[in-house]
Amino acid sequence: ECTNKSCSLGKLCQNRQLQRLSGRPGSIDILKSDDGLELRDTGEKGFGIFANRPFEPNELIGEYLGQIYTESEFLQIKQQYRKLEKHTYCMRLGGGLVVDASRKGGKCRFLN
């Protein structure tokens, strides 16, 4: 993303989607739904995020946050999770990296 130091376009810059998203009302509270997303318990499958308003095509709705591990580090952690956790939230980034949002993540970890 661009910053004021790296880009002189300011509000006209189209490469600041996450900055705009972080200023959206409710973007900090995982349970609030005024950002267009609602966290619901789906029962046996755990929590899920549901849209409570229409989104435009290609509109950024959130950022997947979490701890980044190498593939080998994550495989070790995954073994621990199997013993302790019912649900895990991870995404492979490619290049041998994994984002683990199971314990340190935002509400987008519940997107599926």
MOLINWO-V511746 format. One record per backbone hydrogen bond with DSSP energy under -1.0 kcal/mol. NH is the residue of the N-H (numbers start at 0). CO is the residue of the C=O. Records with the same first field share a line. If there is no record, write none. Layout:
NH: CO / CO
This chain:
1: 14
6: 2
11: 8
12: 9
19: 15
20: 16
21: 17
23: 20
26: 23
35: 32
37: 49
39: 47
41: 45
45: 42
47: 39
48: 109
49: 37
51: 35
58: 55
66: 99
68: 97
70: 95
73: 69
74: 70
75: 71
76: 72
77: 73
78: 74
79: 75
80: 76
81: 77
83: 79
84: 80
90: 98
92: 96
96: 93
97: 68
98: 90
99: 66
100: 88
108: 105
109: 106
110: 107
